[in-house]
Every structure is written in C-alpha cells, then in structure tokens.
Amino acid sequence: MNTNFIHSKVWRKLRSTIGCSLALAIVASFTGCSTLTQPINGIPAHRLSPDFFPPPKNDLVPVDIALLSLEPPRDYQLGPDDILGVYIEGVLPFNPPNAPPEPPPVNFPEENSTLPPSIGYPIAVQDDGTLALPLIEPLQVEGLTLEQVREKIRQSYIENDILRAEKARPIVTLIKERTFDVIVVREDASSGLAGGGGDHTLRGSEKAASGGLLKLPAYKNDVLHALVETGGLPGLTAKNEVLVLRASEADKRKRADFLRKYWAQQRVAMSDPCYCPPELPEDPSILRIPLRVRPGVIPNIAESDITLQDGDIVYIENRETEVFYTGGLLPGGEHLLPRDYDLDVLGAMALAGQGVGSTAGRSGGGGFGGASSVGGVPPGMLYILRKTPCNGQIAIEVDLAKAVNDPRSRPLVQPGDTLILQYKCEEELLNFGLGTFFTYGIQELLRDN
C-alpha cells in the first residue's frame, strides 16, 4: 500500500476530528460555560479595602496565666466561715481546779485539703467577723493572722482576770478555710480536634456543656483555679476568652436593663424601611478576660476582676459559629476554622479536600461531559462570598494562579465565608476540547475505513 496515501488519510481524519472539536467548543462557549450560565460578579482581592479582611491572628501570644490567679498573703488572714481549732487550758474545755488538764483534740484535714493537722476545738468565725469564746465578749478577728488572734485571745482573758499571765497559753490553729461557691460552665467538652477544620464541627453536636459547682478555698477563689479544677485552659473548640458573670443583684439588673434597652431600640428602628440592624453590642456587665493578645500588649486585668465570689459564673463559650462553607467544584461542607492561626484560601481548599492544581474529581459547578475526568487543566477561579453589615454580601475574586505566586493575593478566610470554586471559561473550553479529542478523535483515527 502507498505510504503517502495512508498519511493523507490519517491527516484528513485528524483535520476532521479537530474541526469537529473546535466547532463543538465554539457551540459550548455559548451554551454551557459556567462563567456565563452561572456568573458570579466578583471583585479582585487586591482591589478591596483592608476593612473587608479579618485581622491576622498568627502573631497573637498567650496571656501570662499568672495574671489569672491571686497572690496569697504570706500569712493566712481570717474571715467569715473560717473554722479555727482553739484550745485554752482550763477554759476550753473547762477544767475543775483539782482535775488534770484534758489534752486538746487533734483534727485531720479533708482528703483534698493542703492544710496540716490541727489542734483544738472547732469554732467558726461568724458572718460579722467575730470569734465567740467562753466568758468573754466576741473578738473581732477578720483580717488577722493566727498569731495575732492567739495574742488577742491571751490578752482578753488576762484583762478580764480569767487567766493569769503565766497560765494564758491559748492554741489557735486553722481546721478549715472558708470557701466560695462558684459555678463553671464549659462548652469545650468535645475539644479533641487537632487544629479544626475538616468534618469536625461543633454545630449539632450532641455533647452538652460540662462543669458544675466548685468550692474554692480562700485565696484560691480565682479564674485560674476555677479552670484548673474543671479541665484546664479552654480547648481548641472554645473561644480564646473567659467570661465572668457576677452573681450580685446589681449586675443582674444591669444585664436585664441592657437587653431591655437594646430590644426597645430595635423595635423602634425596625419601623424604618431603610433600617440597618446593627450587631448586638457587648454586655457591659459581663467581664471578658482574653487569653491571647497582640505582642507587647499587657491586658488590664485587675485583682478584683479575677476574684470570684459566691454565686459567680465562669463561662467558656464554644466556637460553633466560627465556620466556613464550601461549594461549586469544592466538596460541599461546613468546616471549623483554626482557633490560634490564620487560614488563607489555599489552606481552606486543602482542608475541604481539593488542593490547588488538582482537577475537579466530580461533576458540579461547571465542566462538560468528560472534561473533568480527561482534561488536565485544573479550575483556576475561587470566589469568597463574604457577609457585610446590613445583611449585605460581597464576592471576592481570587485568581488561583496569582494566589500561588503572591501571598497578597490569597485572603484569609473568616467565619461565615462561603468558598465556591469554578473553572474559568477558557479552562472549560480547553478541557472540553481535550476530552472530545481523546474520546472521539482517537477512535476515528484508529478506524479502518
């Protein structure tokens, strides 16, 4: 057979196949290109104001946790509800003149107490800070140390001619410190996530908040001890802050008045058709203690802020709303944002299971026929749908080719963002042309006729 004849035949088949592919591609450009049929009017990321982007958090540093604890005094200072061990020879207990003195009882501390064994009969400091002892007026002992109370008891019994100076040798020890009842509520019970993201989200979790009622001893009634007693610092599923809600009636009234005024303003403003609902401002009666701050920033945390009183509530809030969503050529889903480091769009795509440079592995959001499975051109356009005030939205356009080479072209993802991956129109045409050629063109070239 003539070789030139075979070559010319192959060339004719090839030209015919390429011509058909180009024709189909031209038709597809008017009928099936997702950038035309499903347009998203985005603004390139480099053209937007910095106000549309979240502040970075990679440089945040942990707060010195020593700021969350009280510094105990060198000597324990007494207060109401402290229980003392008191022994006064001849008086407590009473001894007849000719009877031998009765030895003082020895008291052993509770299982979790750090106090040493004590000696004496238990007597509690009253609510008014006084100590009631036999044969004398109640003594004011609030704020005094054990040594000062011992000396005050001795002087009182001598001045009242009850004991001689050489016989007045009272023993005063501490049996049990006063405690403060504090409630701790933690919503980070499911804190087993390694960095967040993926399919590990909190929304809809069946795990309830943990915590309970704590009895914190004096000088340990602070935020740090409350956290340590209930599992330590907040986990990765909790916000990097601690809320303290005071139990005083004044603070309760402040919170109620705050909410009442806010909703009254909302009802008045909603009568305006052009009304823009603002975000709920922070409740001024709730103390927020940050756990991470900017380098060089020392948070203004006073001792009164971290001191917990009876009925106070320590609240660790979860991060169930700190999520982003994916769609288009990205696998659809809801993903938890990392807590302590930034996540840009390239990292978010990898977290969703679609790395940059890989072709779409399933249909949806664009592509013709076998383009996604045969064509080798990956999708190159990502859109970030970001919410704005007044229930608005802005679409941020990210060219992935530029984002790979320029860090300034890959914005950080913030809570509530929706990431949609699409092919550019020319990418779909190339994939369609390649898919059509390899699907039908090779078959035509290999035909015998």
C-alpha positions as CSV (number, residue, x, y, z in Angstrom):
1,M,0.0,0.0,0.0
2,N,1.2,3.5,-0.8
3,T,2.6,5.2,2.3
4,N,1.6,8.7,1.1
5,F,-1.9,7.5,0.7
6,I,-2.0,6.3,4.4
7,H,-0.5,9.6,5.7
8,S,-3.0,11.7,3.7
9,K,-5.9,9.6,5.0
10,V,-4.8,10.0,8.6
11,W,-4.3,13.7,8.1
12,R,-7.8,14.0,6.7
13,K,-9.2,12.2,9.7
14,L,-7.2,14.3,12.1
15,R,-8.4,17.5,10.5
16,S,-11.9,16.4,10.6
17,T,-11.7,15.5,14.3
18,I,-10.0,18.7,15.2
19,G,-12.6,20.7,13.2
20,C,-15.4,18.9,14.9
21,S,-13.9,19.5,18.3
22,L,-13.4,23.2,17.6
23,A,-16.9,23.5,16.4
24,L,-18.3,21.8,19.4
25,A,-16.1,24.0,21.7
26,I,-17.5,27.2,20.0
27,V,-21.0,25.9,20.5
28,A,-20.3,25.0,24.1
29,S,-18.9,28.5,24.8
30,F,-22.3,29.9,24.1
31,T,-24.4,27.2,25.8
32,G,-22.5,25.5,28.6
33,C,-19.7,27.7,30.1
34,S,-20.4,28.0,33.8
35,T,-18.9,31.5,33.9
36,L,-21.7,32.6,31.5
37,T,-24.6,30.4,32.8
38,Q,-23.7,30.8,36.5
39,P,-21.9,34.1,36.7
40,I,-20.5,35.5,40.0
41,N,-19.7,39.2,39.9
42,G,-16.5,39.2,42.0
43,I,-14.1,41.9,42.9
44,P,-10.4,41.0,42.7
45,A,-9.0,40.7,46.2
46,H,-6.2,43.2,45.7
47,R,-8.7,45.9,44.9
48,L,-10.7,45.7,48.1
49,S,-10.2,47.8,51.2
50,P,-8.5,46.2,54.2
51,D,-11.8,46.7,56.1
52,F,-13.2,43.7,54.3
53,F,-10.4,41.3,55.6
54,P,-10.1,39.9,59.1
55,P,-7.1,40.9,61.2
56,P,-4.3,38.2,61.3
57,K,-4.0,36.1,64.4
58,N,-0.8,34.3,63.7
59,D,1.1,36.8,65.9
60,L,-1.1,36.5,68.9
61,V,0.7,35.3,72.1
62,P,-0.8,33.7,75.1
63,V,-1.6,35.8,78.2
64,D,0.6,35.2,81.2
65,I,-1.7,32.9,83.1
66,A,-0.2,34.1,86.4
67,L,-2.4,37.2,85.8
68,L,-5.5,35.0,86.3
69,S,-4.6,33.9,89.8
70,L,-4.5,35.6,93.2
71,E,-1.3,36.1,95.1
72,P,-1.9,34.7,98.6
73,P,-0.6,36.6,101.5
74,R,2.5,35.4,103.4
75,D,0.2,34.5,106.4
76,Y,-3.4,33.4,106.1
77,Q,-5.8,36.2,107.1
78,L,-9.0,35.1,108.7
79,G,-12.5,35.9,107.5
80,P,-16.1,34.8,108.0
81,D,-16.8,31.0,107.8
82,D,-13.2,30.0,108.6
83,I,-13.1,27.2,111.2
84,L,-10.5,27.5,113.9
85,G,-9.1,25.0,116.3
86,V,-9.0,26.7,119.7
87,Y,-7.6,25.2,123.0
88,I,-7.4,27.3,126.2
89,E,-6.2,25.4,129.2
90,G,-8.8,25.5,132.0
91,V,-11.4,27.4,129.9
92,L,-11.9,25.5,126.7
93,P,-12.6,22.8,127.8
94,F,-13.5,23.8,131.3
95,N,-11.3,22.0,133.9
96,P,-12.1,21.8,137.6
97,P,-9.3,23.2,139.8
98,N,-8.0,19.9,141.1
99,A,-8.5,17.8,137.9
100,P,-5.7,17.2,135.5
101,P,-5.9,19.2,132.2
102,E,-7.7,17.5,129.3
103,P,-5.5,17.1,126.2
104,P,-6.7,19.0,123.1
105,P,-8.3,17.1,120.3
106,V,-6.3,16.5,117.1
107,N,-8.1,17.2,113.8
108,F,-7.0,15.8,110.5
109,P,-7.7,17.7,107.2
110,E,-10.1,16.6,104.5
111,E,-8.8,14.4,101.7
112,N,-8.1,17.2,99.2
113,S,-7.0,19.8,101.7
114,T,-3.5,21.2,101.8
115,L,-3.7,22.1,105.4
116,P,-1.6,20.3,108.1
117,P,-3.3,18.5,111.0
118,S,-4.7,21.0,113.6
119,I,-5.3,21.1,117.3
120,G,-8.2,22.4,119.3
121,Y,-12.0,22.5,119.4
122,P,-13.7,23.8,116.2
123,I,-15.1,27.3,116.4
124,A,-16.2,29.2,113.3
125,V,-15.6,32.8,112.6
126,Q,-19.1,34.4,112.4
127,D,-20.5,36.4,109.5
128,D,-19.7,39.7,111.2
129,G,-16.0,38.6,111.5
130,T,-16.1,37.8,115.2
131,L,-15.0,34.8,117.3
132,A,-17.2,33.7,120.2
133,L,-15.3,32.2,123.1
134,P,-16.4,31.3,126.7
135,L,-16.5,34.0,129.4
136,I,-15.5,37.0,127.2
137,E,-17.1,39.2,124.6
138,P,-16.8,38.2,121.0
139,L,-13.5,39.2,119.5
140,Q,-13.2,40.9,116.1
141,V,-10.7,38.7,114.1
142,E,-11.5,39.3,110.5
143,G,-8.3,40.2,108.6
144,L,-6.0,39.0,111.4
145,T,-3.4,36.1,111.2
146,L,-3.5,33.1,113.5
147,E,-0.6,34.5,115.6
148,Q,-2.5,37.8,116.0
149,V,-5.7,36.0,117.1
150,R,-3.7,33.9,119.5
151,E,-2.3,37.0,121.2
152,K,-5.7,38.8,121.2
153,I,-7.3,35.8,123.0
154,R,-4.5,35.8,125.5
155,Q,-4.7,39.5,126.3
156,S,-8.5,39.3,126.6
157,Y,-8.5,36.5,129.2
158,I,-5.8,38.3,131.2
159,E,-7.6,41.7,131.1
160,N,-10.8,40.0,132.3
161,D,-9.0,38.4,135.2
162,I,-9.9,34.9,134.0
163,L,-6.4,33.6,133.5
164,R,-3.0,34.6,134.9
165,A,-0.3,35.7,132.5
166,E,1.8,32.5,133.1
167,K,-1.3,30.3,132.5
168,A,-2.7,32.1,129.5
169,R,-1.2,30.0,126.6
170,P,-4.0,29.5,124.1
171,I,-3.5,27.4,121.0
172,V,-5.1,28.6,117.7
173,T,-4.9,26.6,114.5
174,L,-6.8,26.5,111.2
175,I,-9.1,23.5,110.7
176,K,-10.8,24.5,107.5
177,E,-10.5,27.6,105.3
178,R,-13.6,29.4,104.2
179,T,-14.8,28.5,100.6
180,F,-16.6,30.3,97.8
181,D,-19.3,28.5,95.7
182,V,-18.6,29.2,92.1
183,I,-20.4,27.8,89.0
184,V,-18.3,26.8,86.0
185,V,-19.9,26.2,82.6
186,R,-17.7,24.9,79.8
187,E,-18.8,24.3,76.2
188,D,-15.4,22.8,75.1
189,A,-16.3,19.3,76.2
190,S,-15.6,18.0,72.7
191,S,-12.1,19.5,72.5
192,G,-10.4,16.6,70.8
193,L,-9.9,18.4,67.5
194,A,-6.4,18.8,66.1
195,G,-6.4,22.3,64.7
196,G,-10.0,22.4,63.5
197,G,-11.5,22.1,60.0
198,G,-12.4,19.1,58.0
199,D,-15.7,17.4,59.0
200,H,-15.1,18.2,62.7
201,T,-17.6,20.9,63.5
202,L,-19.5,21.7,66.7
203,R,-22.8,22.6,65.2
204,G,-25.4,20.0,66.1
205,S,-23.0,18.3,68.5
206,E,-24.8,16.0,71.0
207,K,-22.3,16.7,73.7
208,A,-23.6,19.0,76.4
209,A,-21.7,21.6,78.3
210,S,-19.6,20.4,81.2
211,G,-18.8,22.0,84.5
212,G,-20.5,22.2,87.9
213,L,-20.4,23.8,91.3
214,L,-16.9,24.4,92.8
215,K,-16.0,25.2,96.3
216,L,-12.8,27.2,96.0
217,P,-10.8,27.9,99.2
218,A,-9.9,31.4,100.2
219,Y,-7.0,32.9,98.1
220,K,-7.7,30.2,95.5
221,N,-11.0,31.7,94.5
222,D,-9.8,33.0,91.2
223,V,-10.3,32.3,87.5
224,L,-7.2,30.2,87.1
225,H,-8.1,27.8,89.9
226,A,-11.7,27.5,88.5
227,L,-10.3,26.5,85.1
228,V,-7.7,24.0,86.5
229,E,-10.4,22.3,88.7
230,T,-12.6,21.8,85.6
231,G,-10.1,20.6,83.0
232,G,-7.6,23.4,82.4
233,L,-7.5,26.2,79.9
234,P,-10.1,26.3,77.1
235,G,-9.7,23.7,74.4
236,L,-9.5,24.2,70.7
237,T,-13.3,24.2,70.3
238,A,-13.7,27.1,72.7
239,K,-13.1,30.8,72.2
240,N,-9.8,32.3,73.5
241,E,-11.5,34.2,76.3
242,V,-13.1,33.6,79.7
243,L,-16.4,35.2,80.6
244,V,-17.3,36.1,84.2
245,L,-20.9,36.8,85.1
246,R,-21.2,38.3,88.6
247,A,-24.0,37.0,90.8
248,S,-24.8,40.3,92.6
249,E,-28.3,41.7,92.2
250,A,-26.8,44.9,90.8
251,D,-25.0,43.1,88.0
252,K,-28.2,41.0,87.2
253,R,-30.2,44.3,86.9
254,K,-27.5,45.8,84.7
255,R,-27.8,42.8,82.3
256,A,-31.6,42.9,82.3
257,D,-31.6,46.7,81.7
258,F,-29.1,46.3,78.9
259,L,-31.1,43.8,77.0
260,R,-34.4,45.7,77.6
261,K,-33.0,48.9,76.2
262,Y,-31.4,47.2,73.2
263,W,-34.6,45.4,72.1
264,A,-36.6,48.6,72.7
265,Q,-34.3,50.4,70.3
266,Q,-34.6,47.5,67.8
267,R,-38.4,47.7,67.7
268,V,-38.3,51.5,67.2
269,A,-35.7,51.3,64.4
270,M,-37.5,48.4,62.6
271,S,-40.3,50.7,61.7
272,D,-37.9,52.4,59.2
273,P,-37.9,50.6,55.9
274,C,-34.2,51.6,55.4
275,Y,-33.3,50.3,58.8
276,C,-29.9,48.5,59.0
277,P,-29.9,46.2,62.0
278,P,-26.6,46.6,64.0
279,E,-24.8,43.8,65.7
280,L,-25.6,43.2,69.3
281,P,-23.1,45.2,71.3
282,E,-21.2,43.6,74.2
283,D,-22.9,43.5,77.5
284,P,-21.0,45.9,79.8
285,S,-21.9,43.8,82.9
286,I,-20.1,40.7,81.6
287,L,-16.3,40.6,82.2
288,R,-14.3,39.3,79.3
289,I,-10.8,38.1,80.0
290,P,-8.7,37.5,76.8
291,L,-6.3,34.5,76.7
292,R,-4.3,35.7,73.6
293,V,-3.2,39.2,72.8
294,R,-1.0,41.1,70.4
295,P,2.7,41.1,71.2
296,G,3.7,43.8,73.6
297,V,0.1,44.2,74.9
298,I,-0.4,43.6,78.6
299,P,-4.1,43.2,79.3
300,N,-5.6,45.3,82.0
301,I,-6.7,42.6,84.4
302,A,-7.2,43.8,88.0
303,E,-7.2,41.6,91.0
304,S,-10.9,42.3,91.5
305,D,-11.6,41.0,88.0
306,I,-10.2,37.6,88.6
307,T,-11.5,37.2,92.2
308,L,-14.6,35.1,92.3
309,Q,-17.3,35.4,95.0
310,D,-20.3,33.2,96.0
311,G,-22.6,32.5,93.0
312,D,-20.3,33.9,90.3
313,I,-20.4,32.1,86.9
314,V,-17.3,31.3,84.9
315,Y,-18.4,30.6,81.3
316,I,-16.3,29.1,78.5
317,E,-18.1,29.7,75.2
318,N,-17.8,27.4,72.2
319,R,-16.8,28.4,68.6
320,E,-19.7,26.7,66.8
321,T,-20.2,29.8,64.6
322,E,-16.6,30.1,63.5
323,V,-17.0,28.0,60.4
324,F,-16.8,28.5,56.6
325,Y,-18.6,26.7,53.8
326,T,-17.5,25.2,50.5
327,G,-19.3,24.6,47.2
328,G,-19.0,24.6,43.5
329,L,-16.2,22.3,42.4
330,L,-15.1,22.0,46.1
331,P,-16.7,19.2,48.1
332,G,-19.6,20.8,49.9
333,G,-19.5,21.1,53.6
334,E,-19.1,23.1,56.8
335,H,-15.6,23.4,58.3
336,L,-14.3,24.7,61.6
337,L,-11.8,27.4,61.3
338,P,-8.5,27.1,63.3
339,R,-8.5,28.9,66.6
340,D,-4.9,30.0,67.0
341,Y,-3.6,30.5,63.5
342,D,-4.7,32.1,60.2
343,L,-6.2,30.1,57.3
344,D,-5.9,31.5,53.8
345,V,-7.9,30.4,50.8
346,L,-5.3,27.8,49.6
347,G,-5.3,26.2,53.0
348,A,-9.1,26.3,53.2
349,M,-9.2,24.4,49.8
350,A,-6.9,21.8,51.1
351,L,-8.9,21.5,54.3
352,A,-12.0,20.9,52.1
353,G,-10.3,18.1,50.2
354,Q,-9.4,19.9,46.9
355,G,-5.8,21.0,46.7
356,V,-4.7,23.8,44.3
357,G,-3.7,22.3,40.9
358,S,-5.8,19.2,41.1
359,T,-8.7,18.8,38.6
360,A,-12.2,18.5,39.9
361,G,-13.0,14.9,40.7
362,R,-16.7,15.1,40.4
363,S,-19.3,16.9,38.3
364,G,-20.9,20.1,39.5
365,G,-20.2,23.8,39.2
366,G,-19.1,23.6,35.6
367,G,-17.4,21.3,33.1
368,F,-18.7,19.5,30.0
369,G,-19.0,15.7,29.6
370,G,-15.7,14.1,30.3
371,A,-13.8,17.3,30.7
372,S,-13.2,16.9,34.4
373,S,-12.1,13.3,34.1
374,V,-10.0,13.6,30.9
375,G,-8.9,17.2,30.6
376,G,-5.8,18.1,32.6
377,V,-6.5,21.8,33.2
378,P,-7.5,22.4,36.9
379,P,-10.1,25.1,37.9
380,G,-8.5,28.4,38.4
381,M,-11.1,30.8,39.9
382,L,-12.2,30.9,43.5
383,Y,-14.9,33.2,44.9
384,I,-15.3,34.1,48.5
385,L,-18.9,35.2,49.4
386,R,-18.5,37.3,52.5
387,K,-21.2,38.9,54.6
388,T,-21.2,42.6,55.1
389,P,-23.2,44.8,57.6
390,C,-26.9,45.4,57.0
391,N,-27.4,41.8,55.6
392,G,-25.3,42.5,52.6
393,Q,-22.7,40.4,50.7
394,I,-19.6,40.9,48.7
395,A,-18.0,38.5,46.3
396,I,-14.2,38.4,46.4
397,E,-12.5,37.0,43.3
398,V,-9.3,35.0,43.8
399,D,-7.2,34.0,40.8
400,L,-5.5,30.8,42.0
401,A,-2.6,31.2,39.6
402,K,-1.8,34.6,41.1
403,A,-2.6,33.3,44.6
404,V,0.1,30.6,44.3
405,N,2.8,33.1,43.4
406,D,1.7,36.1,45.5
407,P,0.7,35.8,49.2
408,R,-1.0,39.1,49.0
409,S,-3.5,37.6,46.5
410,R,-4.8,34.9,48.9
411,P,-7.1,36.4,51.5
412,L,-7.6,35.0,54.9
413,V,-10.9,33.1,55.5
414,Q,-13.2,34.4,58.2
415,P,-16.2,33.0,59.9
416,G,-19.3,32.8,57.7
417,D,-17.4,32.8,54.4
418,T,-18.6,30.6,51.5
419,L,-15.9,29.4,49.1
420,I,-17.0,28.5,45.6
421,L,-14.5,27.0,43.1
422,Q,-15.2,27.4,39.4
423,Y,-13.4,26.9,36.1
424,K,-12.6,29.9,34.0
425,C,-14.4,29.8,30.7
426,E,-11.1,29.2,28.7
427,E,-10.3,26.3,31.1
428,E,-13.6,24.7,30.4
429,L,-13.1,25.0,26.7
430,L,-9.6,23.5,26.8
431,N,-10.8,20.6,28.9
432,F,-13.8,20.1,26.6
433,G,-11.6,20.2,23.5
434,L,-9.1,17.8,25.0
435,G,-11.8,15.5,26.3
436,T,-13.6,15.4,22.9
437,F,-10.4,14.8,21.0
438,F,-9.2,11.9,23.2
439,T,-12.7,10.4,23.4
440,Y,-13.8,10.6,19.7
441,G,-10.7,11.7,17.8
442,I,-8.6,8.7,18.6
443,Q,-11.5,6.4,17.7
444,E,-11.8,8.0,14.3
445,L,-8.0,7.7,13.7
446,L,-8.0,4.0,14.5
447,R,-10.9,3.1,12.3
448,D,-10.0,1.0,9.3
449,N,-12.3,2.8,6.9
